[in-house]
């Protein structure tokens, strides 16, 4: 008889640069203010890399912490997955650098899915483990997004920060770990959030410098609409796939992009805002590091305990999105997983009700976006 394999998170760690860039600091660099940034985003400060920080060094620092918590050495690892859009070099893969710097003896690859990258990587790691291919996988989300920011453009430079976070995922025969997930992509919105030059389509040139095309460009209204539309709906689909309802979730960890997006998701899901973990006020949007950084801090602060259910969702460049429901530690699988349970019936009824509400909310989204932009112009 073959035992069921589960993929559990057993270690976690983070690294954030020492340099703090506050809203008041930004107000000295670009036409903005603490009030303008705070009311529109919820961000108060962010971390920016120092001269000694690289994507690989930050990833390694977070990884060492995660391995320490898991009680493992780098040589215990079977695979390393690094999610990032800001590697040290175009080539080689930063994951190979991390593998070497750690002293690990395993395969390693980089996964590029924008801000959704770490959740994508977590689901990939879990499949390697559940299939029996590997037993221990290191999953890192790391970003030095500040190098791609135009600090004369207040619509982008106020939003992002640099950070790294890592988790160790291990095989277990105890129920728990990744219960469900959803991965999504809508490439028709690729140009809503992109860097124009530096790739094979448009290599670096004098035009790049003259027109500042080496920096991140974003269509804010379109990305905002995508995020509001995606966050709650994707979370609910992942939760329902696990045979649960939003009421069963102990903690929600959303992508830390904008407080208004998170507030809108809480309203759509009819979940109290205090069940959403929020740290964007201190770090801003750290892209692929955003969700794992919040997860690590939730562990550190005791917001998650053995058996708790956490629902995570990230969205970003691509356009991509990814949601996952994870049971922390070990514990009995919820009764909602039983085909004939009362919990299952409750979940089906809630799912049908939410489908009707989602349709209504989608119809009202253009009006909501119009009112949001009108407030911004004021």
N, C-alpha and C positions, 0 to 999 in steps of 0.2 A: 504494500500500500504506500502511495506517495503522499507525504505530508504536504499540506498547503504552505506555501512560502509567502511571507509578508515582508514589506520593505519599511523599516522603522527609522525615524530620525533619532540618532543616539548621541550626536555631538553638534555643537554650534559655537560660532565665534564671529567676531566682527573686528574691523579696523576702520577708524575714521581719522583723517588728517588733523593735525593740531591746529591748523590755521582756521579761524572762524571769520566768516564774512557776513556782517550784519546788514540789515536793511539800511541803516544809517550810513554804513560804509558805501553801499551801492549808490545812495543818494548823492555822494560826492563825485561819483563817476559818470552817472547818467541821469537824465531828467526823470526822477522818481522820488518816492518818499516812503517812509516806514508805513504810514497810514494807507497809501495807495497799494502797496504790496500786500499788507496784512489783510485788508478788507477783500481783496480780489482773490487771494490764494491761501491765506492762513499761514504763510511762511514768515518767520521772523529772522532766521539766520540759516546759513549752510556752511559746510566744510569744503575748503579748497586745498588741493594738494600743495605740499611744500616742495622745495627743489629736490628733496631726497625721496619723494614718493613717485613710484611708477605703478602701472597697473599690475605688473607681476609681483612687485614687493608688497603691495597692499593685499593682493590675493593670498600670498604666502603667510602674511601676518594673521589674517583672519583664519586661514586653514590650520595654522599651528594651534590656535585657540580651540577650534572645533575638534581637532584630534586629541587634544588634552582632555576635553570634556568627555569624549568617547572612550578614553583610556587606550588609544591606539598609537602606533608609530606609523610614519609614512610608508614603511615597507609592508604594512598590513593591507594597504590599499590595492584594489584590483583595477580601479579606473578613476580618472579625474576628468570632470567636465567643468569647464569654465565658461560662464555666460557673460559676454561683454560685447560692446560695440566700439570700444576704445582700447585696442591692444597696444602693446609697446611698439610693435612694428606691423606692417602689412604682412610680412613673412619674417620669421617663423610664427607658428601658432603660439600664443601666449600660454596656452595650456601646457605645452612642452617645456616652456621656461619654468612654469610653476612646478611641474613634476621634477625637474632637475634641481631647482632651488630647495625643494622640500627633502630631496633624497629618496623619493619614491621610485619603485621599480615596477611600473605598470603603464598601460596605455593612457593617452590623454588627448582630448580634443576640445576645440573652442566651438561654442554654439552662439550664433548671432540671431537674435529675435527681438532686438530693441529692449524696451523696458519689460517685456514678457519673458525675457531669456531665462531667468532663474527658474520660473515655474515650468517652462518647457524642459529645462535640464533636470528638474526634480522628477518629472514624469518619465523621462528617458531612463534615469538612474533606477527608478523603481521597476521598470520593465526588464532591465538587465538582471535585477535581483530576483524578481518573481519568476522569470523564465529559467533560472538556475545557472545563467552564464557567469554571474559574479556574486560575491558575498558582501563586499564593502566598496562603496563608491563615494568619493568626495565631490560635492556639488558647490560651486562657487559662483556668486554674483558679484561683479566688480566693475566699477566705472570711474574713469577720470574724464568726465564730460566737460569740465571747465576748459579744456584745451580747445574745444570746438565751439565755444561761446563767443559771440560778438558783444563785447561789453560797451558798445554804443547802441545796442538794440535792447530797450527795456522790456520788450515783449518776450524775450527768451532768457536774457542773462540773469533775471531775478528768480528764475524757476528752479535751476539745477544746482546740484552739489556733487561732491566726490565721496565715495565710500566703497567698502568691501564687506561682504558677509559670506560665511561658509557653513555648510552642514555636512555631517557624515550620515550616510544612509546605509543601514546594515540589514542583513537577512535575519528573519525571526520566524519561529513557528507559532508564536503567540499572535492572535488576531490584533490588527491595528495597522498603523502606517497609512499609506495612500489608499483611500477608499474609492475615489472617483476623480475624474478630471475632464476638462474640455480644453482643446486647443483650437484656436481660430485664426484666420488670416483673411484680409480683404485688401489685396494688392492694388485695387483701383484707387485707394487713398494714399499710395506710397509717397506722392509729392506733397502731402500735407505736413510731413515731418521728415526732413532729409538734409543732407549736406551736398550741395551741388557739385563740387569739384573734389578730386582726389582719387576717383575710381577710374576704371578703364574707359568709361564713356567720355569723361571730361577730365583728363589728367591735369595736374598742377601746371599753371602757366602764369605769365605776367597778368593776363586777364583775371586769373584767380585772385591775385593780390589787389589789383585795382578795384575790382568789384566786390571784394570781401566774400568770395564764393567758397572759401574754405571753412566757413562757419555754418552752424546749424540754422536752418530756416524752418519756420513753423507757421501754418495757417491756424491761428489760435481758435477761431470760432468753429472750424470744421473738426479739429481735434477735440474740442470741448463737447461738441454734439456726439461725436463717436464715443467718447468716454462715458458720458451720461447714459447713452443708449446701451452700452456694453456691460458696464460694471455690475449692475443689479441683475440683469437678465442672465449673464453668464454664470454668476454666482448661484443663482437659483437653479439653473439647469444642472450644474455640478452637484448641488445639494440633493436635488431630486433623484439624480442618477445613483447616489449613495443610499437611496431609500430613506431620506431624512427630510425634515422641513427646516426652514430658517430658525424656528423656535428651538430646535435641537442643538444648534451650534453654540458653543461656549464663547468663542471669540472669532471675530472677522478681522482679517488682515488684508486691507485693500492696498492697491498701488498708491504710494504717497505722492500724488501729483498736484492735487488741489483740494482744499477743504470743502469747497462747494460741490465738487463731484461726489465726494464721500457722503456729504449730507444728503444729496439727491438720492444716492443709492439707499441710504438708511430709510428715507421716506418711502421709496418705491417698494422696499422689502418689508416695510412696517416693523422695523427692528429698532430698538433704542440706540441712539448714537453712541452711548457709552459701551456698547458691545463691539464697537469698531476700534481697533488699536490705531492710534494716530501719533506719529512722531515727525511729521513733515514740518512742523513749526521750527524744529531744531536742525533739520538736515535738507529740507527741500526735496526735490525729485532727484533721486540718485540712480535712476534708470534701472538697470539689471540688478543693482544692489538693494533696491527699494523694499521689496517684499521680504527678502531674507534678513535685512537689517532690522525691520520691524519685528520679525519672528524672533530673532535673537534677543532683542530687548524685552519682548513679552516673556520669554523664558527667564531672563535675568531678573525681571521685576516680579516674578511669581504669578503672572497673569494666566499662565498655563500650567496645569498639573497632570499627573498620570491619568489617562483615560479621557481627557478633554478632547472635544472636537473643534478643529479650527478650519475655517474656510478662507481661502486666499484667492485673490484675483489681481492680475496685472494686465496692462494694456499699453500699447505704444507704437513706435515706428514699424511700418510694414504695409498697412496697419495690421498689428497682431493683437491677440488677447489670449490669456490662459488662466484657467481657474482650477483649483484643486481642493479636495476635502481630505483632511488628514486627521487620524486619531493619534494623539500624542501618547507615547509610551505604550503600555499594554492595558487591556481592559476588555470587558465583554463587548461584542459587537451589538450596536443598538437593536432593540426589538423591531425597529422600523425596517430592518433588512429581511425580516421574516415575511414570506409571501402572503400569509394569511393573518398577520398580526393586526391588532387595532392600530398600531402606529403606521402600518403600511396603508390602511384605509384612510387614516387621517392625512397622510402625505398625498395620496391620490386626490382627495377632495381639495386640499390646499393648492395642489398643482393646477387643477382645473380652474379654481377661483383666480389664481395668479395669471393664468393665460388670458382671462378676460381683462384683468386690470392692465396687463402689459400692452394689450392692444390699445386700450384707452390712453395709456401714458405715451405710447409711440405717436398717437395722433396729436397729442398736445405738445410734443417735444419742440416743434418749430416755434410755437408761441413762447415756450419757456426760454429757448435760446435767444429769441428776439428781445425779450425783456431783460435777459442777462446782459446782452451786448449794449442795450440802451442804458443800463445802470453803469456799465464800464465807461461809456462815453461821458457820463456826468463826472 
